[in-house]
Amino acid sequence: MNAVNFSRRKFLRNTGVAGGGLVIGISLAGCGGGLPALRGSPGSLVPNAFLEITPENIIRFVCPRDEMGQGVTTGLTTLIAEELDVTPSRIQIALAGPHPDYDNPAFGMQATGGSTSIFAHFTQLRQVGADVRALLLRAASEDLGVPVSSLGTDDGHVLLGGARHPFGDFAATAREPPLPEETPLKRASDFKYIGKDFPRLDGMDKATGRTEFGIDVEVPGMMRAVVRRSPVIGGTVKRINSEAAAAMPGIAHIVQIEEGIAVVSEKYWQAKQAADALDIEWSLPALADVTSAQVKADYKAAMDAEDGDATGEQGDLSAGFAAASDTVEHDYWTPYLAHAPMEPMNAVVHVEGDRAAVWCGTQGIGAARSIVAKVAGLDAEHVEAHSTYLGGGFGRRGTLTHVAEAAQISKATGKPIHLLWSREDDMKSGFFRPASLMRIKAGIDDSGQVSAWFAKRVGGNIMPDVVEQMLPFMLPNAVPDGVVNWLAGAVEGAMDGWIVDGVSVEGLFEDYDFPNREVRHVTKDHGLPLAFWRSVGHSFTAFAKETMMDELAEMSGLDAVEFRVRNTRNNPRLQNVIKAAGDHMRRMRPTAGRHLGFAAHHSYRTDVAEVAEISVENGAIRIHKVLCVVDCGLAVNPDVVRAQMEGAIMFGLTAALHGEINIDAGEVTQSNFHDYPILRMNEAPEVEVVIIDSDAHPTGVGEPGLPPIAPAVANAVYAATGKRLRSLPLKLV
């Protein structure tokens, strides 16, 4: 049996987080280089990192963001197409490899997440299209011997009189002059494609199986690998007997890595069976003594005993409570959750001498390349990195443990390795949304205003895990492990007793006119690895905030909509969404036995209000319809916006009704969809999405539809039963 040893214990466990709800704005070391991002084929016009136009008039767009089902290839292609004056469906799309030119302007690094793609690239990519169109017109003017003013464009052609000349005819001439800059952009009234419904550009290829996901990658000589990991995350191999496994058919290698034992074969199932046959004794971490009941008890004790760190302070909290005519206080619980993307985690890595290559679907291909370089001991420029489509992300594909594992196995065996995590591997050994206990104490005055708002959250922080995972790959190889460990510990210590991790409390206090408020945070971490999960902190804080707001509305004698309107005078955009949802809600006519619940929330620069229509029968909650009103600025493709709202609602309903990761003696008890169920078709409600008409700069749509759905359902359950549910998943019996 081969062995690969690394001095830093958490090197494998804590590999680069490159996407999700928030990313550190630091470029990865070695992700740059002086080579151009895009070279193109001979004779092509390659004016920048994003576009190539061939003499045959093939137009290619290199998409800088990763497609994980959110429609980013369609949205970003539309921006280029609008100003270039080409039908979006005519443009060929490629996924970007690592290069600084593809950094996300919102992050300062090459990463996809936080519902930033359209927001960050809206002006940039339109400008790219406009400048290249101007360049082609200038080249056509020279080639045709006419002034630019006599030329027009349409769908990839230059127009002169009744003649249509393909853009590609002018590729050679356009290569000579410098690219124009700051060409005037179209007025919104002149848009052909932006703001219009049309089918997703990747839909047909996905429906017919032509799209390549990471799991589809095949390279010559590729071997399959399965890793047997500790039943308690963070455990290490104490003793192993691999004789029985090694004697099984097809087994080529058994390799020890930091996370466990890897078995390599030509076929996945052979490797899986042999991995299961390994006889391993584990040294277990402190997490092995933890249960879900202990987590809840520890959180409750910390809530009652510790003041925590303060943030979001405003006004005079004591005076606010003194002015209140009514005061209420409650605790709210949300559990650990898994991401459970449909495509299991996987990567292909080949480390061979002084070169390496990686193929994977990830929310940060630059981080994946840096990981392979680090494992292989190579400069990043010697690692080829190939992006594929992602079969779901939700923040999970911002974590890259699987890439590090594949790299180490390939380095040990010299073979190209396709590593596949099973669903059970991911559910039991992956990363999780943190559990949270939240306490809100609020007061209202006689006019229906919230006069005081105190919120406190106990739970683990995501950002220290992110920093610890990223540091080995942000810093040069020459930096000693001791320095890396010290830096990671300094960040963790800062967020436990000095500053508050923003994503731990985001959404608890920002939406409403709370003149007197205070938010506190107590860090409590039992060792389960944490990562961004769809809508990140908003996924749990909105539940606590919006169920409390509903209770305050009832105390004030106002309906749910009017109460929120009165408390959003300083937040007109959210107030407008609340009013619009309220108007639609008043037109809803639920039949006997059905009841409505309301919630609203702001996240990722977008405002969303949702109304859930539910019924309760024999203690079972059934959601029949969800109304969603969203203001995301200008909707680049309204159909994609509607799809993202619908998907976020279904994802959020899964968590609201079913989602829960439990721990027993440190082990995650859930393993697959039979005990971690997702919403089934017979549970899925009708969804109506209303998009507020706006010419404002586009904002996020991938995540903002999720936060309001759980509290909207909980508030509807109260309307139906008179019982307030303050824990997720929602259970009446």
Disulfide bonds with the S-S distance in Angstrom:
none
